[in-house]
Amino acid sequence: MEDKIRPQTNSVGAAVVFGGINMDIWGRPAGVLVPKDSNPGTVSLRPGGVGRNIAHDLRLLGLEVSLVAAIGGDIYATAISESCLALGIDLSHAPVFPQLRSSTYLYISDERGEMQLAVSDMDICSALTADYAASVLPKLRADALVLDTNLPKETIHYICNNSSMPVYADPVSTAKAVKLLPVLHRLYAIKPNVLEAEALTGEHDPRRAALALVERGVKRVFISLGCQGMIAADEKELLHLPIHATRLVNVTGAGDAATAAIVLSGIKGLSLRETAELALRAGAVTCGSESPNAEELREILKTL
């Protein structure tokens, strides 16, 4: 029998996420960060990765979620898998590679939670090939498909060109964003930051970049401006919305929460402005939390 995601009666929809899944190691100094020195502070380990974080946030927002990500064979992989299953994230289509080490992201923030330095070890993502995507994609049914650009470019291109579900993309970084260039016209929505939008369009001004992405076929564009808010665009509108005020605790995961809110909004048929507002609210809630996946995200459902 064909495997499918079947939304439960209390679900607001269903999504498939293809992307990265990491063990995040976060070091945060107790005081002002002193470069090239040992800083007293805290070190925490928690499952992360753009794809996994988006999947987690989608669960918090009430969606049924299947995560397709490459999982290693070490102790980190066990913790990552157990955390996903505890959240109700379906991993039945996530391949396990016992001989490979788990994807790991090591980062140092300042005392305010702003990332200052990071090292990512994500070689395992290359194991999620286009051939594997071809074998699993026909088995998946959902209201939305979300991908991040930690995937190999061939895998991204196969998914975008063969998905019957609306595709939402998170560019991840300027270096990886360019993998999306040949398939921009296949995207329902994209959420780059200013630098990623420039890498995709050559436009330094985010408004011009948003319009350029729409001209290249993206149905909806949401460009994060950091403390300056968000630019949102489609074929009919170009909007600039201010950021939601919040107490800054940890910025990690804020963009992933915004992407999850954009996916939820698309499923529920919200307007461009309503979608951008919800994305900004989700990002603000996450910035005010120690965790990159804020439990408080559940509360924004009450505003819909």
Contacts in CASP RR format, 6 or more apart in sequence:
PFRMAT RR
TARGET T0000
AUTHOR 0000-0000-0000
METHOD contacts of the structure
MODEL  1
MEDKIRPQTNSVGAAVVFGGINMDIWGRPAGVLVPKDSNPGTVSLRPGGV
GRNIAHDLRLLGLEVSLVAAIGGDIYATAISESCLALGIDLSHAPVFPQL
RSSTYLYISDERGEMQLAVSDMDICSALTADYAASVLPKLRADALVLDTN
LPKETIHYICNNSSMPVYADPVSTAKAVKLLPVLHRLYAIKPNVLEAEAL
TGEHDPRRAALALVERGVKRVFISLGCQGMIAADEKELLHLPIHATRLVN
VTGAGDAATAAIVLSGIKGLSLRETAELALRAGAVTCGSESPNAEELREI
LKTL
2 138 0 8 1.000
2 139 0 8 1.000
3 92 0 8 1.000
3 93 0 8 1.000
3 139 0 8 1.000
3 140 0 8 1.000
4 139 0 8 1.000
4 140 0 8 1.000
4 141 0 8 1.000
5 14 0 8 1.000
5 15 0 8 1.000
5 16 0 8 1.000
5 64 0 8 1.000
5 65 0 8 1.000
5 66 0 8 1.000
5 90 0 8 1.000
5 140 0 8 1.000
5 141 0 8 1.000
5 142 0 8 1.000
6 14 0 8 1.000
6 64 0 8 1.000
7 13 0 8 1.000
7 14 0 8 1.000
7 63 0 8 1.000
7 64 0 8 1.000
7 143 0 8 1.000
8 64 0 8 1.000
10 62 0 8 1.000
11 62 0 8 1.000
11 63 0 8 1.000
11 64 0 8 1.000
12 61 0 8 1.000
12 62 0 8 1.000
12 63 0 8 1.000
12 264 0 8 1.000
12 267 0 8 1.000
12 268 0 8 1.000
12 301 0 8 1.000
13 62 0 8 1.000
13 63 0 8 1.000
13 64 0 8 1.000
13 142 0 8 1.000
13 143 0 8 1.000
13 267 0 8 1.000
14 63 0 8 1.000
14 64 0 8 1.000
14 65 0 8 1.000
14 66 0 8 1.000
14 141 0 8 1.000
14 142 0 8 1.000
14 143 0 8 1.000
14 144 0 8 1.000
15 55 0 8 1.000
15 58 0 8 1.000
15 63 0 8 1.000
15 64 0 8 1.000
15 65 0 8 1.000
15 66 0 8 1.000
15 142 0 8 1.000
15 143 0 8 1.000
15 144 0 8 1.000
15 145 0 8 1.000
15 146 0 8 1.000
15 263 0 8 1.000
15 267 0 8 1.000
16 65 0 8 1.000
16 66 0 8 1.000
16 68 0 8 1.000
16 140 0 8 1.000
16 142 0 8 1.000
16 144 0 8 1.000
16 145 0 8 1.000
16 146 0 8 1.000
16 165 0 8 1.000
17 51 0 8 1.000
17 52 0 8 1.000
17 54 0 8 1.000
17 55 0 8 1.000
17 58 0 8 1.000
17 65 0 8 1.000
17 66 0 8 1.000
17 67 0 8 1.000
17 68 0 8 1.000
17 69 0 8 1.000
17 145 0 8 1.000
17 146 0 8 1.000
17 147 0 8 1.000
18 51 0 8 1.000
18 68 0 8 1.000
18 69 0 8 1.000
18 128 0 8 1.000
18 133 0 8 1.000
18 145 0 8 1.000
18 146 0 8 1.000
18 147 0 8 1.000
18 148 0 8 1.000
18 151 0 8 1.000
18 155 0 8 1.000
18 159 0 8 1.000
19 49 0 8 1.000
19 50 0 8 1.000
19 51 0 8 1.000
19 52 0 8 1.000
19 67 0 8 1.000
19 68 0 8 1.000
19 69 0 8 1.000
19 125 0 8 1.000
19 128 0 8 1.000
19 147 0 8 1.000
19 148 0 8 1.000
19 150 0 8 1.000
19 151 0 8 1.000
20 49 0 8 1.000
20 50 0 8 1.000
20 51 0 8 1.000
20 52 0 8 1.000
20 69 0 8 1.000
20 70 0 8 1.000
20 103 0 8 1.000
20 122 0 8 1.000
20 125 0 8 1.000
20 148 0 8 1.000
20 150 0 8 1.000
20 151 0 8 1.000
21 47 0 8 1.000
21 48 0 8 1.000
21 49 0 8 1.000
21 51 0 8 1.000
21 52 0 8 1.000
21 67 0 8 1.000
21 69 0 8 1.000
21 70 0 8 1.000
21 71 0 8 1.000
21 80 0 8 1.000
21 84 0 8 1.000
21 94 0 8 1.000
21 103 0 8 1.000
22 47 0 8 1.000
22 48 0 8 1.000
22 49 0 8 1.000
22 52 0 8 1.000
22 80 0 8 1.000
22 102 0 8 1.000
22 103 0 8 1.000
22 104 0 8 1.000
22 105 0 8 1.000
22 120 0 8 1.000
22 122 0 8 1.000
23 45 0 8 1.000
23 46 0 8 1.000
23 47 0 8 1.000
23 48 0 8 1.000
23 76 0 8 1.000
23 79 0 8 1.000
23 80 0 8 1.000
23 102 0 8 1.000
23 103 0 8 1.000
23 104 0 8 1.000
23 105 0 8 1.000
24 45 0 8 1.000
24 46 0 8 1.000
24 47 0 8 1.000
24 48 0 8 1.000
24 49 0 8 1.000
24 104 0 8 1.000
24 105 0 8 1.000
24 106 0 8 1.000
24 107 0 8 1.000
24 252 0 8 1.000
24 292 0 8 1.000
25 43 0 8 1.000
25 44 0 8 1.000
25 45 0 8 1.000
25 104 0 8 1.000
25 105 0 8 1.000
25 106 0 8 1.000
25 107 0 8 1.000
26 43 0 8 1.000
26 44 0 8 1.000
26 45 0 8 1.000
26 46 0 8 1.000
26 107 0 8 1.000
26 108 0 8 1.000
26 109 0 8 1.000
26 252 0 8 1.000
27 41 0 8 1.000
27 42 0 8 1.000
27 43 0 8 1.000
27 44 0 8 1.000
27 107 0 8 1.000
27 108 0 8 1.000
27 109 0 8 1.000
28 41 0 8 1.000
28 42 0 8 1.000
28 43 0 8 1.000
28 44 0 8 1.000
28 108 0 8 1.000
28 109 0 8 1.000
28 110 0 8 1.000
28 111 0 8 1.000
28 113 0 8 1.000
29 39 0 8 1.000
29 40 0 8 1.000
29 41 0 8 1.000
29 110 0 8 1.000
29 111 0 8 1.000
30 39 0 8 1.000
30 40 0 8 1.000
30 41 0 8 1.000
30 42 0 8 1.000
30 111 0 8 1.000
31 39 0 8 1.000
31 40 0 8 1.000
31 41 0 8 1.000
31 111 0 8 1.000
32 110 0 8 1.000
32 111 0 8 1.000
33 39 0 8 1.000
33 108 0 8 1.000
33 109 0 8 1.000
33 110 0 8 1.000
33 111 0 8 1.000
33 116 0 8 1.000
45 79 0 8 1.000
46 83 0 8 1.000
46 291 0 8 1.000
46 292 0 8 1.000
47 79 0 8 1.000
47 80 0 8 1.000
47 83 0 8 1.000
47 84 0 8 1.000
48 56 0 8 1.000
48 80 0 8 1.000
48 105 0 8 1.000
48 292 0 8 1.000
49 103 0 8 1.000
49 105 0 8 1.000
49 150 0 8 1.000
49 256 0 8 1.000
50 148 0 8 1.000
50 150 0 8 1.000
50 170 0 8 1.000
50 172 0 8 1.000
50 256 0 8 1.000
51 67 0 8 1.000
51 69 0 8 1.000
51 146 0 8 1.000
51 148 0 8 1.000
51 150 0 8 1.000
51 170 0 8 1.000
51 256 0 8 1.000
52 67 0 8 1.000
52 69 0 8 1.000
52 80 0 8 1.000
52 84 0 8 1.000
53 253 0 8 1.000
53 256 0 8 1.000
53 257 0 8 1.000
53 292 0 8 1.000
53 293 0 8 1.000
54 146 0 8 1.000
54 148 0 8 1.000
54 170 0 8 1.000
54 256 0 8 1.000
54 259 0 8 1.000
54 260 0 8 1.000
54 263 0 8 1.000
55 65 0 8 1.000
55 67 0 8 1.000
55 84 0 8 1.000
55 89 0 8 1.000
55 146 0 8 1.000
56 84 0 8 1.000
56 87 0 8 1.000
56 89 0 8 1.000
56 293 0 8 1.000
57 256 0 8 1.000
57 257 0 8 1.000
57 259 0 8 1.000
57 260 0 8 1.000
57 261 0 8 1.000
57 282 0 8 1.000
57 286 0 8 1.000
57 293 0 8 1.000
57 297 0 8 1.000
58 65 0 8 1.000
58 146 0 8 1.000
58 260 0 8 1.000
58 263 0 8 1.000
58 264 0 8 1.000
59 65 0 8 1.000
59 87 0 8 1.000
59 88 0 8 1.000
59 89 0 8 1.000
60 260 0 8 1.000
60 293 0 8 1.000
60 294 0 8 1.000
60 295 0 8 1.000
60 297 0 8 1.000
60 298 0 8 1.000
61 260 0 8 1.000
61 261 0 8 1.000
61 264 0 8 1.000
61 297 0 8 1.000
61 298 0 8 1.000
61 300 0 8 1.000
61 301 0 8 1.000
62 264 0 8 1.000
62 298 0 8 1.000
62 301 0 8 1.000
63 263 0 8 1.000
63 264 0 8 1.000
63 267 0 8 1.000
64 90 0 8 1.000
64 142 0 8 1.000
65 88 0 8 1.000
65 89 0 8 1.000
65 90 0 8 1.000
66 89 0 8 1.000
66 90 0 8 1.000
66 91 0 8 1.000
66 92 0 8 1.000
66 93 0 8 1.000
66 140 0 8 1.000
66 142 0 8 1.000
67 84 0 8 1.000
67 89 0 8 1.000
67 90 0 8 1.000
67 91 0 8 1.000
67 94 0 8 1.000
68 93 0 8 1.000
68 94 0 8 1.000
68 128 0 8 1.000
68 133 0 8 1.000
68 136 0 8 1.000
68 140 0 8 1.000
69 94 0 8 1.000
69 128 0 8 1.000
70 94 0 8 1.000
70 95 0 8 1.000
70 97 0 8 1.000
70 100 0 8 1.000
70 103 0 8 1.000
70 124 0 8 1.000
70 125 0 8 1.000
70 127 0 8 1.000
70 128 0 8 1.000
71 77 0 8 1.000
71 80 0 8 1.000
71 81 0 8 1.000
71 91 0 8 1.000
71 94 0 8 1.000
71 95 0 8 1.000
71 96 0 8 1.000
71 97 0 8 1.000
71 102 0 8 1.000
71 124 0 8 1.000
72 96 0 8 1.000
72 97 0 8 1.000
72 98 0 8 1.000
72 100 0 8 1.000
72 101 0 8 1.000
72 102 0 8 1.000
72 124 0 8 1.000
73 96 0 8 1.000
73 97 0 8 1.000
73 98 0 8 1.000
73 99 0 8 1.000
73 100 0 8 1.000
73 101 0 8 1.000
73 102 0 8 1.000
74 101 0 8 1.000
74 102 0 8 1.000
76 101 0 8 1.000
76 102 0 8 1.000
76 104 0 8 1.000
77 96 0 8 1.000
77 102 0 8 1.000
80 102 0 8 1.000
81 91 0 8 1.000
81 94 0 8 1.000
84 91 0 8 1.000
85 91 0 8 1.000
93 136 0 8 1.000
93 139 0 8 1.000
93 140 0 8 1.000
95 127 0 8 1.000
95 128 0 8 1.000
95 132 0 8 1.000
97 124 0 8 1.000
97 127 0 8 1.000
100 123 0 8 1.000
100 124 0 8 1.000
100 127 0 8 1.000
101 121 0 8 1.000
101 123 0 8 1.000
101 124 0 8 1.000
102 124 0 8 1.000
103 120 0 8 1.000
103 121 0 8 1.000
103 122 0 8 1.000
103 123 0 8 1.000
103 124 0 8 1.000
103 125 0 8 1.000
103 150 0 8 1.000
104 120 0 8 1.000
104 121 0 8 1.000
104 122 0 8 1.000
105 118 0 8 1.000
105 119 0 8 1.000
105 120 0 8 1.000
105 121 0 8 1.000
105 122 0 8 1.000
106 118 0 8 1.000
106 119 0 8 1.000
106 120 0 8 1.000
106 121 0 8 1.000
107 115 0 8 1.000
107 117 0 8 1.000
107 118 0 8 1.000
107 119 0 8 1.000
107 252 0 8 1.000
108 115 0 8 1.000
108 116 0 8 1.000
108 117 0 8 1.000
108 118 0 8 1.000
109 115 0 8 1.000
109 116 0 8 1.000
109 250 0 8 1.000
109 252 0 8 1.000
110 116 0 8 1.000
112 248 0 8 1.000
113 248 0 8 1.000
113 249 0 8 1.000
113 250 0 8 1.000
113 251 0 8 1.000
113 252 0 8 1.000
114 248 0 8 1.000
114 251 0 8 1.000
115 251 0 8 1.000
115 252 0 8 1.000
122 150 0 8 1.000
125 150 0 8 1.000
125 151 0 8 1.000
125 152 0 8 1.000
126 152 0 8 1.000
128 151 0 8 1.000
128 152 0 8 1.000
128 155 0 8 1.000
129 152 0 8 1.000
129 154 0 8 1.000
129 155 0 8 1.000
130 152 0 8 1.000
130 154 0 8 1.000
130 155 0 8 1.000
130 157 0 8 1.000
130 158 0 8 1.000
132 155 0 8 1.000
133 155 0 8 1.000
133 158 0 8 1.000
133 159 0 8 1.000
134 158 0 8 1.000
134 162 0 8 1.000
137 158 0 8 1.000
137 159 0 8 1.000
137 162 0 8 1.000
137 163 0 8 1.000
140 165 0 8 1.000
141 165 0 8 1.000
142 165 0 8 1.000
143 165 0 8 1.000
143 166 0 8 1.000
143 267 0 8 1.000
144 165 0 8 1.000
144 166 0 8 1.000
144 167 0 8 1.000
144 168 0 8 1.000
144 188 0 8 1.000
144 263 0 8 1.000
144 266 0 8 1.000
144 267 0 8 1.000
145 159 0 8 1.000
145 163 0 8 1.000
145 165 0 8 1.000
145 166 0 8 1.000
145 167 0 8 1.000
145 168 0 8 1.000
146 167 0 8 1.000
146 168 0 8 1.000
146 169 0 8 1.000
146 170 0 8 1.000
146 259 0 8 1.000
146 263 0 8 1.000
147 156 0 8 1.000
147 159 0 8 1.000
147 160 0 8 1.000
147 167 0 8 1.000
147 168 0 8 1.000
147 169 0 8 1.000
147 170 0 8 1.000
148 169 0 8 1.000
148 170 0 8 1.000
148 171 0 8 1.000
148 172 0 8 1.000
149 156 0 8 1.000
149 169 0 8 1.000
149 170 0 8 1.000
149 171 0 8 1.000
149 172 0 8 1.000
149 173 0 8 1.000
149 176 0 8 1.000
149 177 0 8 1.000
149 179 0 8 1.000
149 180 0 8 1.000
150 172 0 8 1.000
150 176 0 8 1.000
151 159 0 8 1.000
151 179 0 8 1.000
153 179 0 8 1.000
156 179 0 8 1.000
156 180 0 8 1.000
156 183 0 8 1.000
157 179 0 8 1.000
157 182 0 8 1.000
157 183 0 8 1.000
159 167 0 8 1.000
160 167 0 8 1.000
160 183 0 8 1.000
160 186 0 8 1.000
160 187 0 8 1.000
161 183 0 8 1.000
161 186 0 8 1.000
163 186 0 8 1.000
166 188 0 8 1.000
166 189 0 8 1.000
166 266 0 8 1.000
167 186 0 8 1.000
167 187 0 8 1.000
167 188 0 8 1.000
168 187 0 8 1.000
168 188 0 8 1.000
168 189 0 8 1.000
168 190 0 8 1.000
168 191 0 8 1.000
168 259 0 8 1.000
168 262 0 8 1.000
168 263 0 8 1.000
169 180 0 8 1.000
169 187 0 8 1.000
169 189 0 8 1.000
169 190 0 8 1.000
169 191 0 8 1.000
170 190 0 8 1.000
170 191 0 8 1.000
170 255 0 8 1.000
170 256 0 8 1.000
170 259 0 8 1.000
171 177 0 8 1.000
171 180 0 8 1.000
171 190 0 8 1.000
171 191 0 8 1.000
171 192 0 8 1.000
171 193 0 8 1.000
171 196 0 8 1.000
171 199 0 8 1.000
171 200 0 8 1.000
172 196 0 8 1.000
173 196 0 8 1.000
174 195 0 8 1.000
174 196 0 8 1.000
174 198 0 8 1.000
174 199 0 8 1.000
177 192 0 8 1.000
177 196 0 8 1.000
177 199 0 8 1.000
177 200 0 8 1.000
178 199 0 8 1.000
178 200 0 8 1.000
180 187 0 8 1.000
180 190 0 8 1.000
180 200 0 8 1.000
181 200 0 8 1.000
184 190 0 8 1.000
184 200 0 8 1.000
184 213 0 8 1.000
184 216 0 8 1.000
184 217 0 8 1.000
184 218 0 8 1.000
185 216 0 8 1.000
185 217 0 8 1.000
185 218 0 8 1.000
187 217 0 8 1.000
187 218 0 8 1.000
187 219 0 8 1.000
188 218 0 8 1.000
188 219 0 8 1.000
188 220 0 8 1.000
188 266 0 8 1.000
189 218 0 8 1.000
189 219 0 8 1.000
189 220 0 8 1.000
189 221 0 8 1.000
189 222 0 8 1.000
189 262 0 8 1.000
189 263 0 8 1.000
189 266 0 8 1.000
190 213 0 8 1.000
190 218 0 8 1.000
190 220 0 8 1.000
190 221 0 8 1.000
190 222 0 8 1.000
191 222 0 8 1.000
191 223 0 8 1.000
191 224 0 8 1.000
191 255 0 8 1.000
191 258 0 8 1.000
191 259 0 8 1.000
191 262 0 8 1.000
191 279 0 8 1.000
192 200 0 8 1.000
192 221 0 8 1.000
192 223 0 8 1.000
192 224 0 8 1.000
193 223 0 8 1.000
193 224 0 8 1.000
193 225 0 8 1.000
193 226 0 8 1.000
194 206 0 8 1.000
194 209 0 8 1.000
194 223 0 8 1.000
194 224 0 8 1.000
194 225 0 8 1.000
197 203 0 8 1.000
197 206 0 8 1.000
197 209 0 8 1.000
197 210 0 8 1.000
197 213 0 8 1.000
197 221 0 8 1.000
197 223 0 8 1.000
198 204 0 8 1.000
198 209 0 8 1.000
200 209 0 8 1.000
200 212 0 8 1.000
200 213 0 8 1.000
201 208 0 8 1.000
201 209 0 8 1.000
201 212 0 8 1.000
201 213 0 8 1.000
201 216 0 8 1.000
202 209 0 8 1.000
202 212 0 8 1.000
203 209 0 8 1.000
203 212 0 8 1.000
206 223 0 8 1.000
206 225 0 8 1.000
206 231 0 8 1.000
207 231 0 8 1.000
207 233 0 8 1.000
207 238 0 8 1.000
207 240 0 8 1.000
209 223 0 8 1.000
209 231 0 8 1.000
210 221 0 8 1.000
210 223 0 8 1.000
210 231 0 8 1.000
210 232 0 8 1.000
210 233 0 8 1.000
210 238 0 8 1.000
211 233 0 8 1.000
211 238 0 8 1.000
213 221 0 8 1.000
213 233 0 8 1.000
214 221 0 8 1.000
214 233 0 8 1.000
214 234 0 8 1.000
214 235 0 8 1.000
219 234 0 8 1.000
219 235 0 8 1.000
220 232 0 8 1.000
220 233 0 8 1.000
220 234 0 8 1.000
220 262 0 8 1.000
220 272 0 8 1.000
220 275 0 8 1.000
221 231 0 8 1.000
221 232 0 8 1.000
221 233 0 8 1.000
221 234 0 8 1.000
222 230 0 8 1.000
222 231 0 8 1.000
222 232 0 8 1.000
222 258 0 8 1.000
222 262 0 8 1.000
222 275 0 8 1.000
222 276 0 8 1.000
222 279 0 8 1.000
223 230 0 8 1.000
223 231 0 8 1.000
223 232 0 8 1.000
224 230 0 8 1.000
224 255 0 8 1.000
224 258 0 8 1.000
225 231 0 8 1.000
225 243 0 8 1.000
226 243 0 8 1.000
227 243 0 8 1.000
228 242 0 8 1.000
228 243 0 8 1.000
229 240 0 8 1.000
229 241 0 8 1.000
229 242 0 8 1.000
229 243 0 8 1.000
229 280 0 8 1.000
230 240 0 8 1.000
230 241 0 8 1.000
230 243 0 8 1.000
230 258 0 8 1.000
230 276 0 8 1.000
230 279 0 8 1.000
230 280 0 8 1.000
231 238 0 8 1.000
231 239 0 8 1.000
231 240 0 8 1.000
232 238 0 8 1.000
232 239 0 8 1.000
232 240 0 8 1.000
232 241 0 8 1.000
232 272 0 8 1.000
232 273 0 8 1.000
232 275 0 8 1.000
232 276 0 8 1.000
233 239 0 8 1.000
233 272 0 8 1.000
234 272 0 8 1.000
236 272 0 8 1.000
237 272 0 8 1.000
237 273 0 8 1.000
239 272 0 8 1.000
239 273 0 8 1.000
239 276 0 8 1.000
241 273 0 8 1.000
241 276 0 8 1.000
241 277 0 8 1.000
241 280 0 8 1.000
243 280 0 8 1.000
243 284 0 8 1.000
244 280 0 8 1.000
244 281 0 8 1.000
244 283 0 8 1.000
244 284 0 8 1.000
245 284 0 8 1.000
246 284 0 8 1.000
246 285 0 8 1.000
246 287 0 8 1.000
246 288 0 8 1.000
247 287 0 8 1.000
247 288 0 8 1.000
248 287 0 8 1.000
248 288 0 8 1.000
249 287 0 8 1.000
249 288 0 8 1.000
249 289 0 8 1.000
249 290 0 8 1.000
250 286 0 8 1.000
250 287 0 8 1.000
250 288 0 8 1.000
250 289 0 8 1.000
250 290 0 8 1.000
250 291 0 8 1.000
250 292 0 8 1.000
251 287 0 8 1.000
252 292 0 8 1.000
253 283 0 8 1.000
253 286 0 8 1.000
253 292 0 8 1.000
253 293 0 8 1.000
254 283 0 8 1.000
254 284 0 8 1.000
254 286 0 8 1.000
254 287 0 8 1.000
254 292 0 8 1.000
255 283 0 8 1.000
255 286 0 8 1.000
256 286 0 8 1.000
256 292 0 8 1.000
257 282 0 8 1.000
257 283 0 8 1.000
257 285 0 8 1.000
257 286 0 8 1.000
257 293 0 8 1.000
257 294 0 8 1.000
257 297 0 8 1.000
258 279 0 8 1.000
258 280 0 8 1.000
258 282 0 8 1.000
258 283 0 8 1.000
259 279 0 8 1.000
260 282 0 8 1.000
260 297 0 8 1.000
261 275 0 8 1.000
261 278 0 8 1.000
261 279 0 8 1.000
261 281 0 8 1.000
261 282 0 8 1.000
261 283 0 8 1.000
261 300 0 8 1.000
262 275 0 8 1.000
262 278 0 8 1.000
262 279 0 8 1.000
264 278 0 8 1.000
265 274 0 8 1.000
265 275 0 8 1.000
265 278 0 8 1.000
265 279 0 8 1.000
266 275 0 8 1.000
268 304 0 8 1.000
270 278 0 8 1.000
270 304 0 8 1.000
278 300 0 8 1.000
278 303 0 8 1.000
278 304 0 8 1.000
281 300 0 8 1.000
281 303 0 8 1.000
282 297 0 8 1.000
282 300 0 8 1.000
285 294 0 8 1.000
285 296 0 8 1.000
285 297 0 8 1.000
285 299 0 8 1.000
285 300 0 8 1.000
286 292 0 8 1.000
286 293 0 8 1.000
286 294 0 8 1.000
286 297 0 8 1.000
288 294 0 8 1.000
289 295 0 8 1.000
289 296 0 8 1.000
END
